[in-house]
Amino acid sequence: MSRGDRGSASLLVVALTGVVLLLGLAGAFLTATGAAHRRAQSAADLAALAGATAGQRGGDACAVAGQVADRNGAQSAACHVEGNDVVVRVLIAGPEFLGHSWELVGQARAGPGP
């Protein structure tokens, strides 16, 4: 090994360690994003079901759907009644990665069926 090559392996190890660390963080971000999307979808499903039940009983379907979404950590973005069905859209803040964050959307429709 010549004198000019000494220490070059340590630079390579440091660079590869940085790449592996970044890939690990990206994997954790994807996992957290998937979990947040599942929470958004669950909140939308529960809100739509609660709204449809309230609507069938003569109550305000969208008010009940909004309350259920809030209790499940989601922000009610939209709600409307189509016939006997209640259509709900909710938002949940996603995780941050490298200074960026996204809102995840959950959408659901519920009603008495045909």
SULTAQUI-V261110 format. One record per pair of residues at least 24 apart in sequence whose C-alpha atoms are under 10 Angstrom apart, sorted by sequence separation. I is the first residue (numbers start at 1). J is the second residue. D is the distance in whole Angstrom. If there is no record, write none. Layout:
I | J | D
I | J | D
This chain:
44 | 68 | 9
45 | 69 | 9
47 | 71 | 9
61 | 85 | 10
62 | 86 | 8
65 | 89 | 10
66 | 90 | 9
85 | 109 | 7
86 | 110 | 5
87 | 111 | 9
43 | 68 | 8
44 | 69 | 7
47 | 72 | 9
61 | 86 | 7
62 | 87 | 9
65 | 90 | 10
85 | 110 | 5
86 | 111 | 6
43 | 69 | 5
46 | 72 | 9
55 | 81 | 9
61 | 87 | 10
62 | 88 | 8
84 | 110 | 9
85 | 111 | 4
86 | 112 | 10
42 | 69 | 9
43 | 70 | 8
47 | 74 | 10
82 | 109 | 9
84 | 111 | 6
85 | 112 | 7
43 | 71 | 9
44 | 72 | 9
51 | 79 | 9
56 | 84 | 8
77 | 105 | 9
79 | 107 | 10
81 | 109 | 9
82 | 110 | 10
83 | 111 | 9
84 | 112 | 7
85 | 113 | 8
40 | 69 | 9
43 | 72 | 6
47 | 76 | 9
51 | 80 | 10
52 | 81 | 9
55 | 84 | 8
56 | 85 | 9
76 | 105 | 10
77 | 106 | 10
78 | 107 | 9
79 | 108 | 10
80 | 109 | 10
81 | 110 | 10
82 | 111 | 9
84 | 113 | 8
42 | 72 | 8
43 | 73 | 8
44 | 74 | 8
51 | 81 | 9
55 | 85 | 9
74 | 104 | 10
75 | 105 | 10
76 | 106 | 10
77 | 107 | 10
79 | 109 | 10
81 | 111 | 9
84 | 114 | 10
43 | 74 | 7
44 | 75 | 10
48 | 79 | 9
55 | 86 | 8
74 | 105 | 9
40 | 72 | 9
42 | 74 | 10
43 | 75 | 9
44 | 76 | 8
47 | 79 | 10
48 | 80 | 10
52 | 84 | 7
53 | 85 | 10
54 | 86 | 10
74 | 106 | 9
39 | 72 | 8
40 | 73 | 8
41 | 74 | 10
43 | 76 | 9
52 | 85 | 6
53 | 86 | 9
39 | 73 | 8
40 | 74 | 7
51 | 85 | 9
52 | 86 | 6
39 | 74 | 8
40 | 75 | 9
51 | 86 | 6
52 | 87 | 9
49 | 85 | 9
50 | 86 | 9
51 | 87 | 9
48 | 85 | 9
49 | 86 | 8
51 | 88 | 9
48 | 86 | 6
49 | 87 | 10
47 | 86 | 9
48 | 87 | 6
49 | 88 | 9
47 | 87 | 9
48 | 88 | 6
47 | 88 | 7
48 | 89 | 9
45 | 87 | 10
46 | 88 | 10
47 | 89 | 9
44 | 87 | 9
45 | 88 | 8
47 | 90 | 9
44 | 88 | 6
45 | 89 | 9
43 | 88 | 10
44 | 89 | 6
45 | 90 | 10
43 | 89 | 9
44 | 90 | 6
43 | 90 | 7
44 | 91 | 9
41 | 89 | 9
42 | 90 | 10
43 | 91 | 9
40 | 89 | 9
41 | 90 | 8
43 | 92 | 9
40 | 90 | 7
41 | 91 | 9
40 | 91 | 6
41 | 92 | 9
39 | 91 | 10
40 | 92 | 6
39 | 92 | 8
40 | 93 | 9
37 | 91 | 9
40 | 94 | 10
36 | 91 | 10
37 | 92 | 8
56 | 111 | 8
36 | 92 | 7
37 | 93 | 9
55 | 111 | 9
56 | 112 | 8
36 | 93 | 8
37 | 94 | 8
52 | 109 | 9
53 | 110 | 9
36 | 94 | 6
51 | 109 | 10
52 | 110 | 6
53 | 111 | 8
35 | 94 | 9
36 | 95 | 8
48 | 107 | 9
49 | 108 | 9
51 | 110 | 8
52 | 111 | 5
53 | 112 | 9
33 | 93 | 9
34 | 94 | 9
35 | 95 | 10
47 | 107 | 10
48 | 108 | 6
49 | 109 | 8
50 | 110 | 9
51 | 111 | 9
52 | 112 | 8
33 | 94 | 6
34 | 95 | 10
44 | 105 | 9
45 | 106 | 8
47 | 108 | 8
48 | 109 | 6
49 | 110 | 5
50 | 111 | 10
32 | 94 | 8
33 | 95 | 6
44 | 106 | 5
45 | 107 | 7
46 | 108 | 9
47 | 109 | 9
48 | 110 | 5
49 | 111 | 7
32 | 95 | 6
33 | 96 | 9
40 | 103 | 10
41 | 104 | 9
43 | 106 | 7
44 | 107 | 6
45 | 108 | 5
46 | 109 | 10
47 | 110 | 9
48 | 111 | 8
49 | 112 | 10
31 | 95 | 10
32 | 96 | 9
40 | 104 | 7
41 | 105 | 7
42 | 106 | 8
43 | 107 | 9
44 | 108 | 5
45 | 109 | 7
46 | 110 | 9
29 | 94 | 9
30 | 95 | 9
39 | 104 | 9
40 | 105 | 6
41 | 106 | 4
42 | 107 | 9
43 | 108 | 9
44 | 109 | 8
45 | 110 | 8
29 | 95 | 7
37 | 103 | 9
38 | 104 | 9
39 | 105 | 10
40 | 106 | 5
41 | 107 | 6
42 | 108 | 9
44 | 110 | 10
28 | 95 | 10
29 | 96 | 8
30 | 97 | 10
36 | 103 | 9
37 | 104 | 6
38 | 105 | 10
39 | 106 | 8
40 | 107 | 8
41 | 108 | 7
29 | 97 | 7
33 | 101 | 10
36 | 104 | 7
37 | 105 | 7
38 | 106 | 8
28 | 97 | 10
29 | 98 | 10
33 | 102 | 9
36 | 105 | 9
37 | 106 | 7
33 | 103 | 10
34 | 104 | 9
36 | 106 | 10
26 | 97 | 8
33 | 104 | 8
25 | 97 | 8
26 | 98 | 9
25 | 98 | 10
